[in-house]
Amino acid sequence: MRQSRAMSMVEAATNVVVGYVLAIATQIVVFPWFGIETGLGEHLTIGLAFVGVSLARGYLLRRLFETIRIRGR
């Protein structure tokens, strides 16, 4: 069964949101281990800097693999 472009975007967006929440939690725990002290606002900003890239990466990779799957039939 083929995945639509819209569902690819929904999947990629869900993956990014879950990843964003986990990244913020990880930063809050791990940064102090390396002597990096930041506030919540900075953690959120750092995380947001990567959201667009992660969303595009997830969507484009999904579409690439969908194209490969279709051509392989």
C-alpha positions as CSV (number, residue, x, y, z in Angstrom):
1,M,0.0,0.0,0.0
2,R,1.3,3.5,-0.9
3,Q,1.6,6.2,1.7
4,S,0.2,9.6,0.6
5,R,2.3,12.8,0.7
6,A,0.0,14.2,3.4
7,M,0.5,11.1,5.6
8,S,4.2,11.3,5.0
9,M,4.1,14.9,6.3
10,V,1.9,13.8,9.3
11,E,4.4,11.0,10.2
12,A,7.4,13.3,9.8
13,A,5.8,16.1,11.9
14,T,4.8,13.6,14.7
15,N,8.4,12.2,14.7
16,V,9.8,15.8,15.0
17,V,7.4,16.8,17.8
18,V,8.2,13.7,19.8
19,G,11.9,14.1,19.1
20,Y,11.7,17.8,20.1
21,V,10.2,17.0,23.5
22,L,12.8,14.3,24.1
23,A,15.7,16.6,23.0
24,I,14.6,19.3,25.4
25,A,14.4,16.8,28.3
26,T,17.8,15.4,27.3
27,Q,19.4,18.8,27.1
28,I,18.1,19.7,30.5
29,V,19.7,16.6,32.0
30,V,22.9,16.3,29.9
31,F,24.1,20.0,29.5
32,P,25.0,20.4,33.1
33,W,27.2,17.3,32.9
34,F,29.3,19.3,30.5
35,G,29.2,22.5,32.4
36,I,26.7,24.1,30.0
37,E,24.2,26.2,32.0
38,T,21.2,27.5,30.1
39,G,17.6,28.4,30.9
40,L,14.5,26.8,29.6
41,G,14.1,29.5,27.0
42,E,17.5,28.8,25.6
43,H,16.8,25.0,25.6
44,L,13.6,25.7,23.7
45,T,15.3,27.9,21.2
46,I,18.2,25.5,20.6
47,G,15.6,22.7,20.0
48,L,13.6,24.9,17.6
49,A,16.7,25.6,15.5
50,F,16.7,22.0,14.5
51,V,12.9,21.4,14.1
52,G,12.7,22.7,10.5
53,V,15.7,20.6,9.4
54,S,14.4,17.5,11.2
55,L,11.0,17.9,9.6
56,A,12.4,18.4,6.1
57,R,14.8,15.4,6.6
58,G,12.1,13.1,7.8
59,Y,9.7,14.1,5.0
60,L,12.3,13.9,2.2
61,L,13.6,10.5,3.4
62,R,10.1,9.1,3.6
63,R,9.4,10.3,0.0
64,L,12.8,8.9,-1.2
65,F,12.1,5.5,0.2
66,E,8.5,5.6,-1.1
67,T,9.9,6.3,-4.6
68,I,12.4,3.5,-4.3
69,R,9.7,1.1,-3.2
70,I,7.5,2.0,-6.1
71,R,10.3,1.7,-8.7
72,G,11.3,-1.6,-7.2
73,R,8.0,-3.3,-8.1
